[in-house]
Amino acid sequence: MQDLRLLLVASLLLSACSPAQKAGEKVIRKTDRAGERASPPGGVILNGAQRRAVGMKIWQNESGGTVSGLTHWNEGEEFPSLGIGHFIWYPRGFDGRWTETWPEFIRFAQGRGVRGIPTVALLPDCPWSDRKGFRRDFNAAALSGLRTWLAANINLQTEFIMAKSRAALPMIMAAAPPTRRARITVNYDKVATTPNGIYALIDYVNFKGDGTNPRERYKGQGWGLMWVLMDMADVSPGQAAAREFAAAAKRCLDLRVKNSPPARGERRWTAGWHNRCDTYARPL
């Protein structure tokens, strides 16, 4: 019953878009007609229902599909994670190793002509300096309003995540060792031949990045999309490739945990990470 209620609420949120979001969606559809793909290059094109399904799966992956999870601050981290993709937002003065994505999302929304963006979202830095203050203000006007806006703009967040995925492959090809580029391209195309493979490519970039940031590595080893594609075994296109992508992602994440500083306690995330990767191997 709880899952049914969650699905019902999610469906209402996806359909009950604000006027600002509807204006943004018109721009997105026009751009699609002009040639911007609704999925990464080289693969199948997701239809509207599949795109919505991808957004819902990402939201479920990050915060169980809950509205409260749209503004979150993990214990032990120095920054909050916002939206269905848990976009990172750094407080002033903090310079972490992870790619900061919240300001990118806000620029994306502005570029789409979206109106009504909450004032707090437009600040250059996260106004909360620590988790304690964030949790204290969780039900105050700023964060409550931010959650309301995010819940009304699920499709916009999904489009942003998909755009990040589309931009990842050229960046990966520029950063990858020349001897591995052909393998990366072949594996990418094999994974991109099924809807759940497209979902895997989209979700993993949002989940663990494209792998090109040299700061997102432990002991010289990364775990983003580039590293997963390099690690994949030689398999056939289609569902076999989706299953191998899921397995390679788990191997890369296990190596990350093994190489991580013990004080971070990253092993506690392994089960959840594996569960997320397992969704890549199942039909969308």
C-alpha positions as CSV (number, residue, x, y, z in Angstrom):
1,M,0.0,0.0,0.0
2,Q,2.8,2.4,0.8
3,D,4.4,1.7,-2.6
4,L,1.1,2.3,-4.3
5,R,0.7,5.6,-2.5
6,L,4.2,6.6,-3.5
7,L,3.5,5.8,-7.2
8,L,0.3,7.8,-7.1
9,V,1.9,10.8,-5.5
10,A,4.8,10.6,-8.0
11,S,2.4,10.4,-11.0
12,L,0.6,13.5,-9.7
13,L,3.8,15.4,-9.3
14,L,4.9,14.5,-12.8
15,S,1.6,15.6,-14.4
16,A,0.9,18.6,-12.1
17,C,3.6,20.9,-13.5
18,S,3.7,24.6,-12.8
19,P,3.2,27.1,-15.7
20,A,6.9,27.8,-15.5
21,Q,7.8,24.2,-16.0
22,K,5.3,23.9,-18.9
23,A,7.0,26.8,-20.6
24,G,10.4,25.0,-20.1
25,E,9.0,21.8,-21.4
26,K,7.9,23.5,-24.6
27,V,11.5,24.6,-25.2
28,I,12.7,21.0,-24.5
29,R,10.4,19.5,-27.0
30,K,11.3,22.1,-29.6
31,T,15.0,21.3,-29.1
32,D,14.3,17.6,-29.4
33,R,12.6,18.2,-32.8
34,A,15.7,20.3,-33.9
35,G,17.9,17.3,-33.3
36,E,18.7,17.1,-29.5
37,R,18.3,13.4,-28.7
38,A,16.2,12.2,-25.8
39,S,18.9,9.7,-25.0
40,P,22.7,9.4,-25.3
41,P,24.1,9.2,-28.9
42,G,24.3,5.9,-30.7
43,G,21.4,4.2,-28.9
44,V,17.6,3.9,-28.9
45,I,15.5,7.0,-28.4
46,L,13.4,7.0,-25.2
47,N,9.7,7.9,-25.6
48,G,8.0,10.2,-23.1
49,A,6.8,7.4,-20.9
50,Q,10.3,5.9,-20.7
51,R,11.8,9.3,-20.0
52,R,9.4,9.8,-17.1
53,A,10.2,6.2,-15.9
54,V,13.9,7.1,-15.9
55,G,13.3,10.2,-13.8
56,M,11.2,8.2,-11.3
57,K,13.8,5.5,-11.0
58,I,16.5,8.1,-10.3
59,W,14.3,9.7,-7.7
60,Q,13.6,6.3,-6.2
61,N,17.3,5.5,-6.2
62,E,18.4,8.6,-4.5
63,S,15.8,9.2,-1.9
64,G,13.1,6.5,-2.1
65,G,10.9,8.8,-4.2
66,T,10.0,11.0,-1.2
67,V,9.4,14.7,-1.3
68,S,11.4,15.1,2.0
69,G,14.4,13.5,0.2
70,L,14.5,16.4,-2.3
71,T,16.5,18.4,0.2
72,H,18.9,16.1,2.0
73,W,22.2,16.3,3.9
74,N,24.0,13.0,4.4
75,E,25.6,12.4,7.7
76,G,29.4,12.7,7.4
77,E,29.3,14.9,4.3
78,E,30.1,18.6,4.0
79,F,27.3,19.6,1.7
80,P,23.6,19.0,1.0
81,S,22.2,17.0,-1.9
82,L,19.1,18.4,-3.7
83,G,16.5,17.3,-6.2
84,I,15.7,13.9,-7.6
85,G,19.4,13.5,-8.6
86,H,20.8,14.7,-5.3
87,F,22.7,17.5,-7.0
88,I,25.6,18.6,-4.8
89,W,25.7,22.2,-3.5
90,Y,28.9,23.4,-1.7
91,P,28.8,25.9,1.2
92,R,31.0,28.9,0.8
93,G,34.7,28.2,1.3
94,F,34.4,24.4,0.8
95,D,36.2,22.9,-2.1
96,G,35.5,19.2,-2.3
97,R,36.7,16.5,-4.6
98,W,33.2,15.8,-6.0
99,T,31.8,17.7,-9.0
100,E,29.3,20.3,-7.8
101,T,26.1,20.0,-9.8
102,W,23.4,22.1,-8.2
103,P,24.7,25.4,-9.7
104,E,24.8,23.6,-13.1
105,F,21.1,22.6,-12.7
106,I,20.0,26.1,-11.8
107,R,21.8,27.5,-14.9
108,F,20.1,24.8,-17.0
109,A,16.7,25.8,-15.6
110,Q,17.4,29.5,-16.3
111,G,18.5,28.6,-19.8
112,R,15.2,26.8,-20.3
113,G,13.4,30.0,-19.4
114,V,11.9,28.5,-16.2
115,R,10.3,31.0,-14.0
116,G,9.6,31.0,-10.3
117,I,13.0,29.6,-9.2
118,P,13.2,30.1,-5.4
119,T,15.4,32.9,-4.3
120,V,17.5,30.6,-2.1
121,A,18.3,28.4,-5.1
122,L,19.9,31.4,-7.0
123,L,22.5,32.0,-4.3
124,P,26.1,31.4,-5.5
125,D,26.9,29.2,-2.4
126,C,24.8,27.0,-0.1
127,P,23.6,29.3,2.7
128,W,23.8,26.5,5.3
129,S,27.4,25.9,6.5
130,D,26.8,22.5,8.2
131,R,24.3,19.7,8.5
132,K,23.1,20.8,12.0
133,G,21.9,24.2,10.7
134,F,20.4,22.6,7.6
135,R,18.4,20.1,9.7
136,R,17.3,22.9,12.1
137,D,15.8,24.9,9.2
138,F,14.4,21.8,7.4
139,N,10.8,22.8,7.8
140,A,11.4,26.6,7.5
141,A,10.2,28.6,4.5
142,A,13.4,28.4,2.4
143,L,13.8,24.6,2.4
144,S,10.0,23.9,2.3
145,G,9.7,26.2,-0.7
146,L,12.6,24.6,-2.4
147,R,11.1,21.2,-2.0
148,T,7.8,22.4,-3.4
149,W,9.5,23.8,-6.4
150,L,11.6,20.7,-7.0
151,A,8.5,18.4,-6.6
152,A,6.7,20.5,-9.3
153,N,9.7,20.3,-11.7
154,I,10.5,16.6,-11.9
155,N,10.6,16.6,-15.7
156,L,13.0,19.5,-15.7
157,Q,15.4,17.7,-13.4
158,T,15.2,14.5,-15.5
159,E,16.0,16.6,-18.7
160,F,19.1,18.0,-16.9
161,I,20.3,14.6,-15.9
162,M,19.8,13.3,-19.4
163,A,21.7,16.4,-20.8
164,K,24.6,15.6,-18.5
165,S,24.7,12.1,-19.8
166,R,24.6,13.3,-23.4
167,A,27.6,15.5,-22.7
168,A,29.6,12.8,-20.9
169,L,30.8,10.7,-23.9
170,P,32.8,13.5,-25.7
171,M,34.4,14.5,-22.4
172,I,35.3,10.8,-21.7
173,M,36.8,10.4,-25.1
174,A,39.0,13.5,-24.6
175,A,40.1,12.3,-21.2
176,A,40.5,8.6,-21.8
177,P,43.9,6.9,-22.7
178,P,44.1,6.8,-26.5
179,T,44.5,3.0,-26.4
180,R,41.2,2.6,-24.6
181,R,39.0,4.9,-26.6
182,A,37.8,2.4,-29.1
183,R,36.9,0.0,-26.4
184,I,34.9,2.7,-24.6
185,T,33.0,3.6,-27.7
186,V,32.2,-0.1,-28.5
187,N,31.0,-0.8,-25.0
188,Y,29.0,2.4,-24.8
189,D,27.2,1.6,-28.0
190,K,26.5,-2.0,-26.8
191,V,24.9,-0.8,-23.6
192,A,22.9,1.9,-25.4
193,T,20.9,-0.6,-27.5
194,T,18.2,-1.2,-24.9
195,P,16.0,1.2,-22.9
196,N,17.4,-0.1,-19.6
197,G,20.9,0.3,-21.0
198,I,20.1,4.0,-21.8
199,Y,18.8,4.3,-18.2
200,A,22.0,2.8,-16.9
201,L,24.1,5.3,-18.8
202,I,22.0,8.3,-17.7
203,D,21.7,7.2,-14.1
204,Y,25.3,6.3,-13.6
205,V,26.6,9.7,-14.7
206,N,24.3,11.3,-12.2
207,F,25.2,8.7,-9.6
208,K,29.0,8.6,-9.8
209,G,30.0,11.1,-12.5
210,D,31.6,10.7,-15.9
211,G,34.9,9.6,-14.5
212,T,37.0,12.4,-16.0
213,N,37.5,14.5,-12.9
214,P,41.0,13.7,-11.7
215,R,40.0,14.6,-8.1
216,E,37.3,11.8,-8.0
217,R,39.9,9.0,-7.7
218,Y,41.5,7.0,-4.9
219,K,45.0,5.8,-5.5
220,G,44.8,6.7,-9.1
221,Q,41.6,4.7,-9.7
222,G,38.3,6.3,-10.6
223,W,34.8,4.9,-10.5
224,G,32.8,7.1,-12.9
225,L,31.3,6.1,-16.3
226,M,34.7,6.1,-18.1
227,W,36.1,3.6,-15.7
228,V,33.1,1.3,-15.9
229,L,33.2,1.3,-19.7
230,M,36.9,0.4,-19.7
231,D,36.3,-2.4,-17.2
232,M,33.5,-4.1,-19.1
233,A,34.2,-7.6,-20.5
234,D,33.5,-8.3,-24.2
235,V,29.9,-9.2,-24.5
236,S,27.1,-9.0,-27.1
237,P,25.0,-5.8,-27.4
238,G,21.6,-5.6,-25.7
239,Q,20.7,-7.1,-22.4
240,A,24.0,-9.0,-22.1
241,A,25.8,-5.6,-22.3
242,A,23.4,-4.1,-19.7
243,R,24.1,-6.9,-17.3
244,E,27.8,-6.6,-17.8
245,F,27.6,-2.8,-17.3
246,A,25.9,-3.5,-14.0
247,A,28.6,-6.0,-13.0
248,A,31.4,-3.7,-14.1
249,A,29.9,-0.8,-12.1
250,K,29.8,-2.9,-9.0
251,R,33.5,-3.9,-9.5
252,C,34.5,-0.3,-9.9
253,L,32.6,0.7,-6.8
254,D,34.0,-2.2,-4.8
255,L,37.5,-1.0,-5.8
256,R,36.7,2.5,-4.7
257,V,35.7,1.3,-1.3
258,K,38.8,-0.8,-1.0
259,N,41.0,2.2,-1.9
260,S,39.0,4.8,0.1
261,P,40.4,6.4,3.3
262,P,39.2,4.1,6.2
263,A,38.0,7.1,8.1
264,R,35.3,7.7,5.5
265,G,33.6,4.4,6.2
266,E,32.5,3.9,2.6
267,R,31.8,0.2,3.1
268,R,28.5,1.1,4.7
269,W,27.2,2.2,1.2
270,T,28.2,-0.9,-0.7
271,A,24.9,-2.8,-0.4
272,G,22.9,0.2,-1.5
273,W,25.3,0.9,-4.4
274,H,25.0,-2.7,-5.5
275,N,21.2,-2.6,-5.4
276,R,21.2,0.5,-7.6
277,C,23.5,-1.1,-10.1
278,D,21.3,-4.2,-10.2
279,T,18.5,-2.1,-11.6
280,Y,20.6,-1.5,-14.8
281,A,20.3,-5.2,-15.7
282,R,16.5,-5.3,-15.6
283,P,14.2,-4.2,-18.4
284,L,13.0,-0.6,-18.0
